[in-house]
Amino acid sequence: MPRLVSVQVALPGPFLEREGRPVVTAIGKRRVEGTVEVLPLGLVGDGVGDPRVHGGPRKSVYAYPTEHYAFWRRERPEMALSFGVFGENLSLEGLTEADVRPGDRLEIGTARFVVTQPRSPCATLALRFGRPTFVREFYAAGRSGFYLGVERVGTLRAGDPVHLERTGDDGPTIAELFGRNRSEFLAEAVRSGGAP
């Protein structure tokens, strides 16, 4: 059965710098021990640096499969890769983008979430890794993680099982949706001759 391996939160702050200037972001997630409360717009102690592209009812919580860490450690052995480094709130084991579709429900602890969409990498992620090309690398890798909306508030903690309830919809999986975005993004990068 899938399970919640680790929980991470962070409030916005000047965690990174761009050209010597502080960048306010909440990407510097830190692990939380014990029970964490889930509110309508996310986890207690968590926030977003740029509400134009993160947060809100459809992007309240970011989940990332722990299985992807082995890939990234092979690809980028020089990087320190602890859970939460991609900005995820929930590090999940046994549930990847190929297993879920928008509209599927996840019950974790006493909280209930709805799967909404894949994560599109942003410039802050590239800044986090100190690699201007990391947005392109993230797309090319095809390991997006996925956003969740909060359907029922409650509590959760690392070690909780994750119960997946399928909607019965046979639409595209999160992996398939990200694959479409990835193809478009990489084609545009080739056309422009750059690495956005």
VENURNOR-V420740 format. One record per residue. N is the residue number from 1. RES is the residue in one small letter. D_FIRST is the distance of its C-alpha to the first C-alpha in Angstrom with 1 decimal. Layout:
{{N,RES,D_FIRST} {N,RES,D_FIRST}}
//
This chain:
{{1,m,0.0} {2,p,3.8} {3,r,6.4} {4,l,10.2} {5,v,12.1} {6,s,15.6} {7,v,17.8} {8,q,21.2} {9,v,24.3} {10,a,28.0} {11,l,31.0} {12,p,33.5} {13,g,36.0} {14,p,38.1} {15,f,35.4} {16,l,36.8} {17,e,40.2} {18,r,41.7} {19,e,45.2} {20,g,45.8} {21,r,44.8} {22,p,41.8} {23,v,38.9} {24,v,37.2} {25,t,33.5} {26,a,30.3} {27,i,28.5} {28,g,28.9} {29,k,25.6} {30,r,25.3} {31,r,22.4} {32,v,22.3} {33,e,21.6} {34,g,20.9} {35,t,20.4} {36,v,21.1} {37,e,22.7} {38,v,21.8} {39,l,25.0} {40,p,25.9} {41,l,26.4} {42,g,23.9} {43,l,23.2} {44,v,26.0} {45,g,27.8} {46,d,26.9} {47,g,29.3} {48,v,30.4} {49,g,33.5} {50,d,34.4} {51,p,33.5} {52,r,35.0} {53,v,32.0} {54,h,29.2} {55,g,28.1} {56,g,29.0} {57,p,27.0} {58,r,25.3} {59,k,24.6} {60,s,23.9} {61,v,20.8} {62,y,19.9} {63,a,16.4} {64,y,16.2} {65,p,13.6} {66,t,14.1} {67,e,14.2} {68,h,17.6} {69,y,19.2} {70,a,19.9} {71,f,21.8} {72,w,23.7} {73,r,24.6} {74,r,26.1} {75,e,27.9} {76,r,29.2} {77,p,29.5} {78,e,32.1} {79,m,29.8} {80,a,28.1} {81,l,24.5} {82,s,22.6} {83,f,19.8} {84,g,21.6} {85,v,24.3} {86,f,23.6} {87,g,24.1} {88,e,20.5} {89,n,19.6} {90,l,15.9} {91,s,14.4} {92,l,10.9} {93,e,8.7} {94,g,6.9} {95,l,8.9} {96,t,12.5} {97,e,15.7} {98,a,15.6} {99,d,12.6} {100,v,14.3} {101,r,17.8} {102,p,20.2} {103,g,19.9} {104,d,16.2} {105,r,15.0} {106,l,12.3} {107,e,12.2} {108,i,11.9} {109,g,13.9} {110,t,16.8} {111,a,17.2} {112,r,16.6} {113,f,17.1} {114,v,18.3} {115,v,17.8} {116,t,21.4} {117,q,22.3} {118,p,22.0} {119,r,23.7} {120,s,27.2} {121,p,28.4} {122,c,31.5} {123,a,34.4} {124,t,33.1} {125,l,30.2} {126,a,32.9} {127,l,34.9} {128,r,32.0} {129,f,31.8} {130,g,35.6} {131,r,35.5} {132,p,37.3} {133,t,35.6} {134,f,32.0} {135,v,31.6} {136,r,32.5} {137,e,30.3} {138,f,27.2} {139,y,28.0} {140,a,28.7} {141,a,25.4} {142,g,23.5} {143,r,20.8} {144,s,21.3} {145,g,18.3} {146,f,18.7} {147,y,20.3} {148,l,19.2} {149,g,21.6} {150,v,21.3} {151,e,21.4} {152,r,21.3} {153,v,22.2} {154,g,20.7} {155,t,19.3} {156,l,16.2} {157,r,15.8} {158,a,14.2} {159,g,11.3} {160,d,10.3} {161,p,6.8} {162,v,7.1} {163,h,7.8} {164,l,9.4} {165,e,12.6} {166,r,14.7} {167,t,18.4} {168,g,19.5} {169,d,21.5} {170,d,21.9} {171,g,23.3} {172,p,22.6} {173,t,19.3} {174,i,19.5} {175,a,20.0} {176,e,22.8} {177,l,24.4} {178,f,24.5} {179,g,25.9} {180,r,28.7} {181,n,29.5} {182,r,29.3} {183,s,31.8} {184,e,34.2} {185,f,34.0} {186,l,34.6} {187,a,37.4} {188,e,39.1} {189,a,38.8} {190,v,40.6} {191,r,43.2} {192,s,44.0} {193,g,44.1} {194,g,42.0} {195,a,38.6} {196,p,37.8}}
//
